[in-house]
Amino acid sequence: MRPDQWGAGDYADRMVVTPPGGAPPPPSAPAAPPPGAPTPRMPLRRLGWRRFLALAGVVLLIAAGALFMVFTLGESLGAEALLVGVIAAILPVPVLVSCFLWLDRYEPEPLKYLIFCFAWGAFVSTAISLLVNETGARLFEDRGLPTALTAVLVAPFIEELTKAAGPILLLIFRRREFSGVTDGLVYCGLSAVGFAMVENILYLGGYGYRTGVEEYGPATGAQQVIAIFIVRILLFGFAHPLFTSMTGVGLGVAARTADRRVRILAPLAGLLLAMMLHGTWNLLPSLAQATGQPVIALYGYLGVMVPIFFAMVGLAVWLRAWEGRLTERTLPDYVRAGWLTPPEVAALGSLGRRHAARTWARRVAGDGGVKAMRGYQFAATRLALLRDGMRRGLDRKPAERDRTAREERELLDAIAAYRSFFVGRDPQAPVGVWDGQRYHLRFPDGSQRTVDAPDEPVVPIPVVLAPPPPPVGHGPHPWHPGG
């Protein structure tokens, strides 16, 4: 629904219209809380013994993988080369992580899940992949085959499978934390960044510094570290995130569909595509070396991998705004129910508008207003995603639908409490009430005016919400200017 369509029709009738997709109508809005109400807090889930055991198991698994990798790398590289490799491999990590967090601006994911995915890729995935790759190399060697086949026939499958395993666990056990393809890209991308960081320690510290020191001395070791850093990180540092992002797309599609076949086939298709890209990437230098034609690798990178990379970047940027556009499509249901006003929904539609709303909140309510506006924007985005899930029929079981209804009410209550920090505090704006159809404005000279919603309601100035109308059959619901 476009902004210029808000405010049409009878308010009492529209309160009971079922939105498209069979989702239940939003609950009626209560009276607004008094200004300055305490900042709301979302209820915390109790940590039962099953969740505690699962959490402890995951932590122990990641810790075991970390100890194994530290011991293995330390033993094979030596303390000095390990230190050089760690320092050089960590340098690009903040940049890569920031890129994925930049994608996740509308509805940032819980920090604990982001850390879990990164740690899973860095320690669990690398530990399992190292063991499997070494086993595969020995088997090829025992059969008289070149060990380079490991990079083409073994590494792509085990590495992509293990990198994706962490985000897949999140999708299975925390499906509500997957709001779409963007979240799949973020979770899988962070897992891939963690994996690439540890793998780069081996290349930079082992093949770079240690090999150079053993042959010609520390100066040569430093030169080789710089050369490998330029080629492996600056030029092709996007490789692992690019491969695993294919799985992320599949997981994101699975998270937003009610079709069980798509929930299974989409992740499998994404994982298979990630393995194929990874295998092709590893095959190019092997072919170049076997044929003595380096141009094969160059043509493969420029003709295949680089276009795929830029296509994925374009997709990620387009998806980044999806949650903003989603609020403009779904939250008008709550405008009609009296929870929100058209300018508030419009102000959620882009990051620029959200920043303008926080700037306005700081002006009228100080630091507390900014904090409340951030919480309001996050809760509104979560509400839009929840509403979209209702329309898509993601909840099949009665218990899931009940939980969604409770979460919807909690988010609405939080939004109402956040609004109390900045509603009516702008001395430059007239006092206004939104009744679900139009505004009732009171100006400083005492005059009152009824105004329809504008075609482009982008000014983020919340107004007071009128009480909900009485049930049908209880007579009209007049608006009282002084209410």
C-alpha positions in Angstrom: 0.0 0.0 0.0 1.4 3.4 -0.9 1.5 6.3 1.5 -1.1 8.2 -0.5 -3.6 5.4 0.2 -3.5 5.8 3.9 -6.5 7.3 5.5 -9.1 6.1 3.0 -12.2 4.3 4.2 -14.0 3.9 7.5 -11.7 3.5 10.5 -14.0 1.2 12.5 -14.5 -1.1 9.5 -10.8 -1.3 8.7 -10.0 -2.3 12.2 -11.4 -5.8 11.5 -10.2 -6.4 7.9 -8.0 -9.4 7.6 -4.8 -8.4 5.7 -3.7 -10.3 2.6 -2.3 -13.8 3.2 -4.7 -14.7 6.0 -2.8 -13.0 8.8 -5.0 -12.0 11.8 -5.7 -8.3 12.2 -3.5 -6.4 14.6 -4.8 -5.9 18.2 -6.5 -2.6 18.9 -4.2 0.1 20.3 -4.7 1.1 23.9 -4.4 4.5 25.3 -1.0 6.0 24.9 1.3 5.7 28.0 2.2 8.9 29.8 5.2 10.9 28.6 8.5 9.8 30.1 7.4 6.3 30.8 10.2 3.9 31.7 12.2 2.5 28.8 10.6 -0.9 28.0 12.5 -4.1 28.2 11.8 -7.2 26.2 11.2 -10.2 28.4 14.2 -12.5 28.7 13.8 -16.2 27.9 14.6 -18.5 30.8 17.7 -20.7 30.4 16.3 -24.2 31.0 18.5 -27.2 31.5 18.2 -28.3 27.9 19.3 -24.9 26.6 22.1 -24.8 29.1 23.4 -28.2 28.0 23.2 -27.2 24.3 25.0 -23.9 25.0 27.6 -25.7 27.0 28.1 -28.3 24.3 28.6 -25.6 21.6 31.0 -23.6 23.8 33.1 -26.7 24.5 33.1 -27.7 20.8 34.3 -24.3 19.8 36.9 -24.2 22.6 38.2 -27.7 21.6 38.5 -26.6 18.0 40.4 -23.5 19.0 42.8 -25.5 21.2 43.4 -28.0 18.4 44.1 -25.3 15.8 46.5 -23.3 18.1 48.4 -26.5 18.9 48.5 -27.7 15.3 49.5 -24.4 13.9 52.0 -23.7 16.6 53.6 -27.1 16.2 53.9 -26.8 12.4 54.9 -23.1 12.1 56.8 -22.4 15.3 56.1 -19.5 17.7 57.6 -16.7 15.6 56.0 -17.7 12.3 52.7 -18.3 14.2 52.8 -14.8 15.7 53.6 -13.2 12.3 50.8 -15.1 10.7 48.2 -14.2 13.4 49.1 -10.5 13.2 48.9 -10.4 9.4 45.8 -12.5 9.1 43.8 -10.4 11.7 44.5 -7.1 9.9 41.7 -7.5 7.3 39.2 -9.0 9.7 37.7 -5.7 11.1 37.2 -4.5 7.5 35.4 -7.6 6.4 33.3 -7.9 9.5 32.3 -4.2 9.1 31.1 -4.9 5.6 28.7 -7.6 6.8 27.5 -5.5 9.7 26.9 -2.7 7.3 24.4 -5.0 5.5 22.6 -5.6 8.8 21.7 -2.0 9.8 17.9 -2.2 9.7 17.5 -5.1 12.2 20.9 -5.9 13.7 21.3 -9.5 14.7 22.1 -10.5 18.4 25.8 -10.1 19.0 26.0 -13.6 20.5 24.9 -15.2 17.3 27.3 -13.2 15.2 30.2 -14.2 17.5 29.0 -17.8 17.4 29.1 -17.9 13.5 32.6 -16.3 13.4 34.0 -18.6 16.1 32.4 -21.6 14.4 34.1 -20.8 11.1 37.4 -19.9 12.7 37.8 -23.0 14.9 35.3 -25.8 14.3 35.2 -25.6 10.6 39.0 -25.2 10.2 39.7 -28.1 12.6 37.4 -30.5 10.8 38.5 -29.4 7.4 42.2 -29.7 8.3 41.7 -33.3 9.4 39.6 -34.3 6.4 41.9 -32.5 3.9 45.0 -34.2 5.4 43.3 -37.6 5.3 42.3 -37.0 1.7 45.8 -36.0 0.7 47.3 -39.1 2.2 44.8 -41.3 0.4 45.6 -39.7 -2.9 49.3 -40.1 -2.2 48.9 -43.8 -1.3 47.2 -44.4 -4.6 49.9 -42.6 -6.6 47.6 -39.6 -7.4 48.7 -36.0 -7.1 47.9 -34.4 -3.7 46.8 -31.3 -5.6 43.5 -33.1 -6.2 42.7 -32.6 -2.6 42.1 -28.8 -3.3 39.7 -29.7 -6.1 37.9 -32.8 -5.0 37.9 -32.7 -1.1 38.5 -29.2 0.2 35.5 -27.5 -1.5 33.0 -30.0 -0.1 34.2 -30.3 3.5 35.1 -26.6 3.9 31.8 -25.3 2.6 29.8 -27.9 4.5 31.5 -27.1 7.8 31.4 -23.4 7.3 27.6 -23.6 6.7 27.0 -26.0 9.6 27.0 -23.2 12.2 24.4 -21.0 10.4 22.3 -24.1 9.6 22.2 -24.9 13.3 20.9 -21.3 13.9 18.3 -21.8 11.2 17.1 -25.1 12.8 17.1 -24.0 16.4 16.7 -20.2 16.1 14.6 -19.8 13.0 13.2 -16.5 14.2 16.7 -14.9 14.1 16.7 -15.4 10.3 14.6 -12.5 8.9 15.6 -13.2 5.3 18.5 -13.5 2.8 20.4 -10.6 4.4 20.7 -12.5 7.6 21.8 -15.6 5.7 24.5 -13.5 4.1 25.6 -12.1 7.4 25.8 -15.3 9.3 27.4 -17.3 6.6 29.7 -14.4 5.7 31.0 -14.1 9.2 31.6 -17.9 9.4 33.6 -17.6 6.2 35.6 -14.7 7.5 36.5 -16.6 10.6 37.6 -19.6 8.5 39.6 -17.4 6.1 41.4 -15.7 9.0 42.7 -19.0 10.4 43.6 -20.4 7.0 45.5 -17.2 6.2 47.6 -17.8 9.4 48.9 -20.9 7.7 49.6 -19.3 4.4 51.1 -16.1 5.8 53.0 -17.6 8.7 54.0 -20.9 7.1 54.3 -20.6 3.3 55.3 -16.9 3.7 57.4 -16.1 6.7 58.8 -19.5 7.8 59.6 -20.6 4.3 61.4 -17.3 3.5 63.3 -17.4 6.7 64.5 -20.9 6.2 65.7 -20.2 2.7 67.2 -16.7 2.8 66.5 -15.1 6.2 64.0 -12.7 7.9 64.0 -10.1 5.2 62.9 -12.6 2.6 60.3 -14.0 5.0 58.9 -10.5 5.4 58.8 -9.9 1.6 57.0 -13.2 1.1 54.4 -12.3 3.8 53.8 -9.0 2.0 53.4 -10.7 -1.4 51.0 -13.3 -0.1 49.1 -10.6 1.8 48.6 -8.6 -1.4 47.5 -11.5 -3.5 45.6 -13.6 -1.0 43.9 -10.9 1.0 43.9 -7.6 -0.9 43.1 -9.1 -4.3 41.2 -12.3 -3.5 40.2 -11.8 0.1 36.5 -12.0 -1.0 36.8 -15.7 -2.1 35.6 -17.6 1.0 32.8 -15.1 1.9 31.7 -15.2 -1.8 31.5 -19.0 -1.8 29.7 -19.3 1.5 27.3 -16.5 0.6 25.6 -18.9 -1.9 24.6 -21.1 1.1 23.5 -17.9 2.9 21.1 -17.1 0.1 19.6 -20.6 0.3 19.2 -20.4 4.1 17.6 -17.0 3.8 15.1 -18.2 1.3 14.3 -21.2 3.4 13.7 -19.0 6.5 11.0 -16.9 4.7 9.0 -19.7 3.1 6.2 -21.9 4.4 6.9 -24.5 1.7 8.7 -27.5 3.2 10.2 -28.5 -0.1 11.8 -25.1 -0.5 13.0 -25.1 3.1 15.0 -28.2 2.2 15.9 -27.7 -1.4 17.0 -24.0 -1.1 19.8 -24.6 1.4 21.0 -27.7 -0.5 21.0 -25.8 -3.8 23.0 -22.9 -2.2 25.4 -25.3 -0.6 26.0 -27.2 -3.9 26.6 -23.9 -5.7 29.1 -22.8 -3.0 31.0 -26.1 -3.4 31.0 -25.8 -7.2 32.4 -22.2 -7.1 35.0 -23.2 -4.5 36.1 -26.2 -6.6 36.3 -24.0 -9.7 38.4 -21.5 -7.8 40.8 -24.1 -6.7 40.9 -25.8 -10.1 42.0 -22.7 -12.0 45.6 -22.5 -10.5 45.9 -26.2 -10.7 45.2 -26.1 -14.4 47.5 -23.2 -14.9 50.3 -25.0 -13.2 49.7 -28.3 -15.0 49.6 -26.7 -18.5 52.1 -24.0 -17.9 49.6 -21.4 -19.0 49.0 -18.8 -16.2 46.6 -17.0 -18.4 44.0 -19.8 -17.6 43.8 -18.7 -14.0 43.7 -15.0 -15.1 40.8 -15.5 -17.5 39.0 -17.7 -15.0 39.2 -15.1 -12.3 38.3 -12.1 -14.5 35.7 -13.9 -16.6 33.9 -15.9 -14.0 34.7 -15.1 -10.4 34.9 -11.3 -10.6 31.4 -11.0 -12.3 29.9 -13.3 -9.8 31.5 -11.2 -7.0 30.0 -8.0 -8.3 26.7 -9.6 -8.8 26.6 -10.7 -5.2 27.6 -7.3 -4.0 24.7 -5.8 -6.1 22.3 -8.3 -4.6 23.5 -7.6 -1.1 23.1 -3.9 -1.5 19.6 -4.4 -2.9 18.6 -6.7 -0.1 20.0 -4.2 2.5 17.0 -1.9 1.8 14.5 -4.8 1.7 13.7 -4.5 5.4 13.2 -0.8 5.1 10.8 -1.3 2.2 9.1 -4.1 4.1 8.1 -1.7 6.9 6.3 0.5 4.4 4.4 -2.5 3.0 3.4 -4.2 6.3 3.2 -1.5 9.0 0.2 0.3 7.5 -1.9 -2.5 9.1 -0.9 -1.0 12.5 -1.6 2.5 11.2 -5.2 1.5 10.5 -5.3 -0.2 14.0 -4.2 3.1 15.7 -0.7 2.0 16.8 1.3 4.1 14.4 0.9 7.2 12.2 1.8 7.5 8.5 4.8 9.7 9.1 6.3 7.2 11.5 6.0 4.4 8.9 7.4 6.6 6.2 10.3 7.6 8.5 11.3 3.9 8.8 11.6 3.4 5.0 15.3 4.2 4.6 18.4 4.6 6.7 18.5 8.3 5.8 15.0 8.8 7.2 15.9 6.8 10.3 18.9 9.0 10.9 16.8 12.1 10.5 14.3 10.7 13.1 17.2 10.1 15.6 18.5 13.6 15.0 15.0 15.0 15.6 14.6 12.8 18.8 17.9 14.2 20.1 16.7 17.7 19.6 13.4 17.3 21.4 14.3 14.8 24.1 18.1 14.6 24.4 20.1 11.4 24.7 17.2 9.6 26.2 15.1 10.4 23.1 17.8 9.1 20.8 18.0 5.8 22.8 14.2 5.5 22.7 14.1 6.3 18.9 16.7 3.5 18.3 14.7 1.1 20.3 11.5 2.2 18.6 13.0 1.7 15.1 14.4 -1.8 16.0 11.1 -2.9 17.5 9.1 -1.5 14.5 11.4 -3.4 12.1 11.0 -6.6 14.1 7.3 -6.1 14.0 7.3 -5.7 10.3 9.2 -8.9 9.9 6.9 -10.7 12.2 3.8 -9.4 10.3 5.4 -10.5 7.0 5.9 -13.9 8.5 2.2 -14.1 9.4 1.3 -13.3 5.9 3.6 -15.9 4.5 2.2 -18.6 6.9 5.6 -19.4 8.5 3.9 -20.6 11.7 2.1 -23.9 11.1 1.7 -25.1 14.7 -0.8 -23.6 17.2 2.0 -23.1 19.7 4.1 -21.2 17.1 1.1 -19.0 16.2 0.5 -18.3 19.9 4.1 -17.4 20.4 4.0 -15.0 17.4 0.9 -13.3 18.8 2.6 -12.8 22.2 5.7 -11.4 20.5 3.6 -9.1 18.4 1.9 -7.7 21.5 5.2 -7.3 23.3 6.7 -5.4 20.4 3.6 -3.2 20.2 3.7 -2.4 23.9 7.4 -1.6 23.5 6.7 0.7 20.6 4.0 2.5 22.6 6.4 3.0 25.5 9.2 4.2 23.3 6.9 6.8 21.6 6.2 8.3 25.0 9.7 9.7 25.1 9.3 12.1 22.1 5.5 12.4 21.5 4.3 16.0 22.0 7.8 17.3 23.0 8.5 19.3 19.8 7.6 23.0 20.5 7.9 23.7 16.7 5.1 21.2 15.8 1.4 21.6 16.4 -0.3 19.3 18.9 -1.8 16.5 16.8 -3.9 13.3 17.2 -4.1 10.5 14.6 -7.3 8.5 14.7 -6.5 6.0 12.0 -8.0 8.1 9.2 -6.7 11.7 9.5 -5.0 14.2 11.8 -6.7 16.5 14.3 -4.3 19.4 14.8 -4.4 22.1 17.5 -2.4 25.2 16.8 -0.9 27.7 19.3 -3.6 30.2 18.6 -6.2 27.7 19.8 -7.6 26.9 16.4 -8.2 23.3 15.5 -8.1 21.6 12.1 -8.7 18.2 10.6 -6.0 17.2 8.0 -5.8 14.2 5.7 -2.6 12.2 5.5 -0.3 13.8 2.9 0.7 11.9 -0.2 4.4 11.7 1.0 4.3 11.7 4.8 8.1 11.6 5.4 8.4 14.0 8.3 9.2 11.9 11.4 7.1 13.8 13.9 5.1 11.3 16.0 1.7 12.6 17.2 -0.7 11.4 19.9 -2.7 8.4 19.0 -6.5 8.5 19.5 -8.0 5.8 21.7 -9.4 2.9 19.6 -13.0 3.0 18.5 -15.6 1.0 20.4 -16.9 -2.3 19.0 -19.4 -2.0 16.2 -22.9 -1.5 17.6 -21.8 0.8 20.4 -22.4 4.0 18.6 -20.0 6.5 17.0 -16.7 7.4 18.5 -16.3 11.1 18.5 -12.9 12.7 18.7 -12.4 15.0 21.7 -9.9 17.8 21.0 -8.9 17.9 24.6 -8.5 14.1 25.0 
